[in-house]
Structures are given as C-alpha cells and as structure tokens.
Amino acid sequence: MSLKRISDILFEKGYRSVRTKSVLRSNYIHSIYKKGKVREERMGRNFKSEITNIFVLV
C-alpha cells in the first residue's frame, strides 16, 4: 500500500494527529514508519559484555 492510501484509511477510521487533530498526511505516516524502524533497530541490538582489568583489594 502507498502512504497516501494508508493515510486515507486512517482518516476513514477516524484517526487524527495528537497535537493538532488534523488529518494524518502521507508525510506524517512516513515519519511514523521511519521512527518505528529506528526504534526496532535500537531495541534489537545485542551487546557483548566484557569485564577486564579487575583489581581486588582486601
């Protein structure tokens, strides 16, 4: 589906922007999609833990 079609479907279902209560345009849909992809990548990262140079004083 194109972003315009998604925008039309959301408008028909009554979805509006949070701040201005205006129609969700295709560029808004693209921004939401892009930010979602960035969030998925950030949440899916794995880090390898490594502990080095430990000193124990008694």
MODELLER restraints for C-alpha pairs under 7 A, 6 or more apart:
rsr = mdl.restraints
at = mdl.atoms
rsr.add(forms.Gaussian(group=physical.xy_distance, feature=features.Distance(at['CA:3:A'], at['CA:26:A']), mean=5.02, stdev=0.5))
rsr.add(forms.Gaussian(group=physical.xy_distance, feature=features.Distance(at['CA:3:A'], at['CA:29:A']), mean=6.40, stdev=0.5))
rsr.add(forms.Gaussian(group=physical.xy_distance, feature=features.Distance(at['CA:3:A'], at['CA:30:A']), mean=6.81, stdev=0.5))
rsr.add(forms.Gaussian(group=physical.xy_distance, feature=features.Distance(at['CA:4:A'], at['CA:26:A']), mean=5.00, stdev=0.5))
rsr.add(forms.Gaussian(group=physical.xy_distance, feature=features.Distance(at['CA:7:A'], at['CA:24:A']), mean=5.85, stdev=0.5))
rsr.add(forms.Gaussian(group=physical.xy_distance, feature=features.Distance(at['CA:7:A'], at['CA:25:A']), mean=5.74, stdev=0.5))
rsr.add(forms.Gaussian(group=physical.xy_distance, feature=features.Distance(at['CA:7:A'], at['CA:26:A']), mean=5.65, stdev=0.5))
rsr.add(forms.Gaussian(group=physical.xy_distance, feature=features.Distance(at['CA:7:A'], at['CA:29:A']), mean=6.78, stdev=0.5))
rsr.add(forms.Gaussian(group=physical.xy_distance, feature=features.Distance(at['CA:11:A'], at['CA:23:A']), mean=6.44, stdev=0.5))
rsr.add(forms.Gaussian(group=physical.xy_distance, feature=features.Distance(at['CA:11:A'], at['CA:24:A']), mean=6.92, stdev=0.5))
rsr.add(forms.Gaussian(group=physical.xy_distance, feature=features.Distance(at['CA:16:A'], at['CA:22:A']), mean=5.50, stdev=0.5))
rsr.add(forms.Gaussian(group=physical.xy_distance, feature=features.Distance(at['CA:16:A'], at['CA:23:A']), mean=5.26, stdev=0.5))
rsr.add(forms.Gaussian(group=physical.xy_distance, feature=features.Distance(at['CA:16:A'], at['CA:24:A']), mean=5.81, stdev=0.5))
rsr.add(forms.Gaussian(group=physical.xy_distance, feature=features.Distance(at['CA:17:A'], at['CA:23:A']), mean=6.38, stdev=0.5))
rsr.add(forms.Gaussian(group=physical.xy_distance, feature=features.Distance(at['CA:17:A'], at['CA:24:A']), mean=5.86, stdev=0.5))
